[in-house]
Amino acid sequence: MVRINNILLQNVSRLSDRAQSFDVRIVDGLIKEIGSQLDHGTSTVVPLTGKLITEGWCELFTDFSDPGFEYREDLTSGALAAAAGGFTDVCVLPNTSPVVDSKADIQYIKSKEAIVPVSLHAVGALSVEAKGERIAELYDMWHAGAVYFSDGTTPAWNAELLLKALQYTQRFDGMVVTRPLDKELSQFGQMHEGPVSTSLGLKGIPSVAETVTLRRDLELLRYGGGRMHVTGLSTAESVQLVREAKEEGLRITCDVPLYNLLFADQDAPPFDTSYKVLPPLRQDRDREALLGGLKGGVIDAISAHHFPRDVEEKDLEYDLAEFGATALQTVYSALQQLSGVVDLELLMDKVGNAPRRILGIEPAVIEQGASAKIAVLDEQAVWTYDEQTNLSKSRNSPLFGKELTGRVAGIVNGSNVYLPEYL
């Protein structure tokens, strides 16, 4: 990353009109000028002929493991992986050591923004130490800059605490984010419960482990009011439940993990722990329902669900391996794969401004006077995601070692410029 106060992106195009190229001048983090063959002046010139630009993307639910678990990822390595994936904004989960459950913890995350290319949005824990026993200091964290409240990787098991949080956050229009998973119904489960898990002799996680919790959460929202976002939908039944809740008028939004759109349980090689994610990869009927919910507007956003894990946590027997996969750096390639069934511009909105609408933050736009939040794309690039190209500290991805099409050349986030092949 470098800081450049006057930069000219030269000969770029938009996805909607690849044939029309133009220049973009960015001064002091703002888009100063857009036009054809702009004068260089004193600008740092970056020739980008053949490249596309789009609004920088925003990730809702990612684990950067810092502080406490820096052997998996830290805020610097995670931010670089995000920038290389086209993200200018990232919501950082509180499941660290210590857990982000106080004003000081929020300030620690925000203090790192000065040294990374992306904007970091700290997530405050819903409960003290994310244990689900006592409500955390939500109001103090909100004023310190917490973007929403969630126990992150730990599902909200305590219904009373969740209800209180929904009621309390109405004082300042805060948002509660839940991850629907019943811990008893999912206990010891390794993958989706179905024919594939049976054939492999693995204990499964049934769809009802998600839907029973989602039904409870929606009932609490209906009773107590407030604003709720549900992350990690994975079943056809969940899509229908959210559809009905929206038709009823509840303040509910949701996202789907990218890998659950790409793969079903039958697509995963037997006992390959790279595909061991949570929520688990479900059946084809579920994947089709998720894609339908995306196209129909029931599902508001796509989340990378970036969960880096160390080799000692992943390169194990399947039942001992941790859940989770890295994802940020390969999002654009994955969207290219999905573009055969979902319009690419819609997909980009689902990882771009749709998350911002959910968070209630300013949208990214490429127009004169706007803050520069831009991703630069090379749609024709063929590359391999491997040890040489991976910027995360971890390599636990179903796409690791695969040849991919479509790569992000970098981002411009205000005056922070990450274009490693050009600067």
Secondary structure, DSSP 8 states (H G I E B T S, - for coil): -EE-SEEEEEEEEETTEEEEEEEEEEETTEEEEEESS---TT-EEEE-TT-EEEE-EEEEEE---TTT-TTT--HHHHHHHHHHTTEEEEEE-S-SSS-S-SHHHHHHHHHGGGGSSSEEEEEE-SBGGGSSSSB--HHHHHHHT--EE--TTS----HHHHHHHHHHGGGTT--EEE----TTTTTT--EESSHHHHHHT--EE-THHHHHHHHHHHHHHHHH---EEE----SHHHHHHHHHHHHHT--EEEEEEHHHHH--GGGS-TT-GGG--SS----HHHHHHHHHHHHHTSS-EEE--B----HHHHSS-TTTS---B--GGGHHHHHHHHTTTS-HHHHHHHHTHHHHHHHT------STTSB-EEEEEEEEEEEE-STTT--SS----TTTT-EEEEEEEEEEETTEEE-TTT-
